[in-house]
Amino acid sequence: MDITILGIESSCDDTSAAVLRDNRLLSNVIASQAVHVKYGGVIPELASRAHQQNIVPVVDTALKEAGVALSEIDAIAFTRGPGLVGSLLVGVSFAKGLSIARNIPLVEVNHLQGHILSHFIDLPDRELPHPDFPFLCLLVSGGHTQIVRVDSPLEMRIIGTTIDDAAGEAFDKCAKVMGLPYPGGPVIDRLAKEGDPEAFRFARPRVEGYDYSFSGLKTSFLYTLRDRVAEDPDFIERHKADLCASLQHTIVSILLDKLVRASKQTGIRDIAIAGGVSANSGLRDGIVAEGAKRGWRTFLPEFKFTTDNAAMIAMAGRYRYAHGDFSTLDVAPEARLEEL
């Protein structure tokens, strides 16, 4: 029997709804919030207000594009956390209201699990390659940098995580210092293609095990700019591409070094990446190159599934539905829902 899931995602600044039938994606609608660009970062209060404006038309559009009526929906999967509380509250409250009105079961989803399980979504016109269990997933987003061992859709364990800044934060903070627009990660990626990755050397952390640290790299980058700009006020403008290339090269090397170590010690050779930073061309090229060298099967998400989206929430919800793991109406959003 086909399982049809309506997914709702509102963890940060994108309002999204999707319809998934088994593994096949029928629709995935995302409303982004341009209001945050002029502030150089997401403003939580503005984000929650925009979600309130977007949630109804986004869900309506997702259902229409899928050609699915609410009476055909088996469950509503929604992001419980982690994320911004105000933003999460909009999605959770909408899901509850729709559940009550139409008597549709609720399934709560951990946003991070959604990113990982996006690798099991198939498109309407074709099946995509899926990793076998167990696999390792390097989850890299704005606020999270983790290596996750995935033994099944419902069994995941974080074996490495950042002890301070995440990789995405390092990209965005360094971009802001250079005067680049928000979000900084994609801009750095674009400029890095024009620069020399060996032009500058930045501090690399020494952290035991599979854990990450990016605060030292960020500080090293800032000190480099401070010292060079003091001597040459036009330094950043003249060396912007080289700075971006060197920064990106360093971050990608740090990410891949720990991932290689984890693969060697666990013996797992199915390797995936997920999260917003998985759209970074340096990281994508790097993991493919490491995979060719080390005999990995590598899995890169479709670009449309790297950012926050409801398709991944529906996918995670589909597995929970099949397991009979339903939510009650007293469920509340959790800003720091970390457990996988």
C-alpha positions in Angstrom: 0.0 0.0 0.0 1.3 3.4 -0.9 2.1 5.8 1.9 1.4 9.5 1.2 3.1 12.0 3.5 2.6 15.8 3.7 5.9 17.3 5.0 6.1 20.7 6.7 9.4 22.5 7.4 9.8 25.8 9.2 13.0 25.5 11.3 14.7 28.7 10.2 13.9 31.2 7.4 12.4 28.9 4.7 8.8 27.9 4.7 8.4 24.6 2.9 5.8 21.9 2.2 6.1 18.7 0.2 4.1 15.7 -0.7 5.8 12.3 -0.9 4.3 9.0 -2.0 6.5 6.2 -0.6 10.0 7.4 -1.7 8.8 9.4 -4.7 8.6 13.1 -4.5 5.4 14.6 -5.9 6.0 18.2 -4.9 8.4 20.4 -2.9 7.5 24.1 -2.5 9.8 26.5 -0.7 9.2 30.2 0.1 12.4 31.9 1.0 12.6 35.1 3.1 14.6 37.9 1.4 14.0 40.3 4.3 17.0 39.0 6.2 19.6 39.9 3.6 19.9 43.6 4.6 20.6 42.5 8.2 23.4 40.1 7.3 21.7 37.2 9.1 18.4 35.7 10.1 16.2 37.9 12.5 14.1 35.4 14.5 11.1 37.6 14.9 10.9 38.5 11.2 11.3 34.9 10.3 8.4 33.7 12.4 6.1 36.5 11.0 7.1 35.5 7.5 6.3 31.8 8.2 2.8 32.9 9.4 2.2 34.6 6.1 3.6 31.8 3.9 2.5 28.6 5.6 -1.1 28.4 4.2 -0.3 29.3 0.5 2.8 27.1 0.6 0.9 24.0 1.8 -1.9 24.7 -0.6 0.5 25.0 -3.5 2.3 21.8 -2.6 -1.0 19.8 -2.5 -2.1 21.2 -5.9 1.2 20.6 -7.6 1.2 17.0 -6.3 -2.4 16.5 -7.5 -3.2 15.1 -4.0 -6.3 15.9 -1.9 -6.0 16.2 1.9 -8.2 13.1 2.1 -5.4 11.1 0.5 -2.7 12.2 3.1 -1.8 9.4 5.5 0.2 11.5 7.9 1.6 15.0 8.4 5.3 15.1 9.1 6.6 18.3 10.7 9.9 19.6 12.0 10.0 19.6 15.7 13.6 20.9 16.0 16.3 21.9 16.2 15.8 25.5 15.0 14.4 28.9 15.9 11.6 28.4 18.4 9.3 31.0 16.9 9.7 29.6 13.4 9.2 26.0 14.6 6.1 27.0 16.5 4.4 28.2 13.3 5.0 24.8 11.5 4.1 22.7 14.6 1.0 24.7 15.3 -0.2 24.5 11.7 0.4 20.7 11.6 -1.6 20.3 14.8 -4.5 22.4 13.5 -4.6 20.5 10.2 -4.4 17.2 12.1 -7.3 18.1 14.3 -9.4 19.5 11.4 -8.9 16.5 9.1 -8.2 13.7 11.5 -4.8 13.0 10.0 -2.0 11.4 12.2 1.0 13.5 13.2 4.7 12.5 12.8 7.5 14.6 14.4 10.8 14.8 12.6 14.3 15.8 13.8 15.5 18.3 11.2 19.0 16.8 11.1 17.6 13.3 10.4 15.7 14.8 7.6 18.9 16.1 6.0 20.5 12.6 6.3 17.5 10.8 4.9 17.2 13.1 1.9 19.4 10.6 0.2 16.5 8.2 -0.1 14.2 10.5 -2.0 13.4 9.6 -5.6 12.3 12.2 -8.2 9.1 11.9 -10.2 11.0 10.9 -13.4 13.8 8.8 -12.0 15.2 6.9 -9.0 18.3 8.4 -7.4 21.3 6.3 -6.0 20.8 5.5 -2.3 23.5 4.4 0.2 23.4 1.0 1.9 23.3 0.7 5.6 25.5 1.3 7.5 26.8 4.5 6.0 28.6 7.6 7.2 27.1 11.0 6.6 29.0 14.2 7.0 26.2 16.6 8.0 27.3 20.2 7.4 24.9 23.1 7.8 24.9 26.6 9.1 24.8 25.6 12.8 25.9 21.9 12.7 29.0 20.0 11.7 28.7 16.3 12.5 29.8 12.8 11.3 26.9 10.5 11.8 26.9 6.7 11.6 23.6 5.7 10.0 22.7 2.0 10.7 19.1 2.3 9.6 16.5 5.1 8.9 15.7 5.1 12.7 19.1 4.3 14.1 21.7 7.0 13.9 24.6 7.9 16.1 26.7 11.1 16.1 30.4 10.0 16.3 31.9 13.4 15.7 30.6 17.0 16.2 31.9 20.5 16.4 33.0 21.7 19.8 32.5 25.4 18.9 31.7 27.0 15.5 30.2 25.0 12.7 31.7 25.1 9.2 28.8 27.1 7.9 29.2 29.6 10.6 32.9 30.0 9.8 32.0 30.6 6.1 29.4 33.2 7.0 31.4 35.1 9.7 34.5 35.3 7.5 32.4 36.5 4.5 30.8 39.2 6.6 34.3 40.5 7.6 35.2 40.7 4.0 32.1 42.7 3.3 30.4 39.9 1.2 26.6 39.7 1.2 24.6 37.2 3.3 24.5 34.3 3.1 28.3 34.3 2.7 28.9 30.6 2.0 27.7 30.6 -1.7 29.5 33.8 -2.4 32.8 32.4 -1.0 32.3 29.3 -3.1 31.8 31.4 -6.3 34.9 33.6 -5.7 37.0 30.7 -4.6 36.9 29.3 -8.2 38.8 32.4 -9.3 41.5 32.3 -6.6 44.6 30.4 -5.5 43.8 28.0 -2.6 47.5 28.0 -1.6 47.8 31.8 -1.4 47.2 32.0 2.3 47.7 29.6 5.2 45.3 29.6 8.2 45.4 27.8 11.5 44.2 24.3 11.6 42.7 22.8 14.8 44.1 19.9 16.7 41.1 18.1 18.2 41.1 14.5 19.3 38.8 11.9 17.7 36.3 12.8 15.1 35.3 16.1 16.6 35.7 19.5 14.8 36.6 23.0 15.7 36.5 26.1 13.5 36.8 29.0 16.0 40.6 29.0 15.7 40.5 29.0 11.9 38.0 31.9 12.1 40.3 33.8 14.5 43.3 33.2 12.3 41.5 34.5 9.3 40.4 37.7 11.1 43.9 38.3 12.4 45.3 37.9 8.9 42.9 40.5 7.6 43.6 42.9 10.5 47.3 42.8 10.0 47.3 43.0 6.2 44.6 45.8 6.1 46.7 47.8 8.5 49.5 47.9 6.0 47.3 48.0 2.9 43.7 49.4 3.2 42.8 47.8 -0.2 44.1 44.4 0.7 40.8 42.6 1.0 39.5 43.9 -2.3 42.6 43.0 -4.2 43.0 39.6 -2.7 39.3 38.6 -2.2 39.4 35.6 -4.6 42.6 34.2 -3.1 41.3 34.7 0.5 38.1 32.8 -0.4 39.9 30.0 -2.2 42.4 29.6 0.7 39.6 29.7 3.4 37.4 27.2 1.5 40.4 24.9 0.9 41.2 24.9 4.6 37.7 24.2 5.7 37.2 21.4 3.2 40.5 19.8 4.2 39.5 19.8 7.9 36.2 18.3 7.1 37.6 15.5 4.9 40.5 14.6 7.2 38.1 13.6 10.0 35.8 11.8 7.6 38.6 9.8 6.1 39.7 8.8 9.6 36.2 7.7 10.5 35.9 5.6 7.4 39.2 3.9 8.0 38.4 3.1 11.7 34.8 1.9 11.1 35.4 0.1 7.8 32.4 1.9 6.3 32.8 2.8 2.6 29.4 4.2 1.8 29.9 7.9 2.4 27.4 10.7 2.1 27.2 14.4 2.7 24.1 16.5 3.6 23.1 20.0 4.8 23.4 23.4 3.4 27.2 23.3 3.1 27.0 20.1 1.0 26.2 22.4 -1.9 29.7 23.8 -1.7 31.6 22.8 -4.9 34.9 22.4 -3.1 33.4 20.0 -0.6 31.6 18.1 -3.3 34.7 17.8 -5.5 36.8 16.9 -2.5 34.6 14.0 -1.4 34.4 12.6 -4.9 38.2 12.8 -5.2 38.7 11.1 -1.8 36.1 8.4 -2.8 37.9 7.6 -6.0 41.2 7.3 -4.1 39.9 5.2 -1.3 37.3 3.0 -3.0 34.3 4.7 -1.4 30.8 4.9 -2.8 30.0 8.6 -2.5 26.6 10.1 -2.3 26.0 13.8 -3.0 22.5 15.3 -2.5 20.6 17.0 -5.3 21.2 20.7 -4.9 17.4 21.2 -4.2 17.8 19.0 -1.1 20.8 20.7 0.4 18.9 23.7 1.8 16.1 23.4 4.3 13.1 21.7 2.5 10.0 19.7 3.4 10.9 16.9 1.0 13.5 15.6 3.5 11.0 16.0 6.4 8.4 14.0 4.5 11.0 11.3 3.8 12.0 11.0 7.5 8.3 11.1 8.4 7.6 8.2 6.0 9.9 5.9 7.9 8.5 6.9 11.2 5.0 6.4 10.0 5.9 2.9 8.7 7.3 2.2 12.2 4.1 3.4 13.9 5.9 6.3 15.6 3.2 8.9 15.9 3.1 12.2 17.8 0.5 13.5 20.2 -1.1 16.9 20.2 0.8 18.0 23.2 4.2 17.9 21.3 6.1 21.1 21.6 8.9 22.5 19.4 12.5 22.1 20.7 15.2 24.6 19.7 18.0 22.3 20.7 16.7 18.9 19.7 20.1 17.2 19.1 19.5 13.5 19.6 19.4 11.4 16.5 
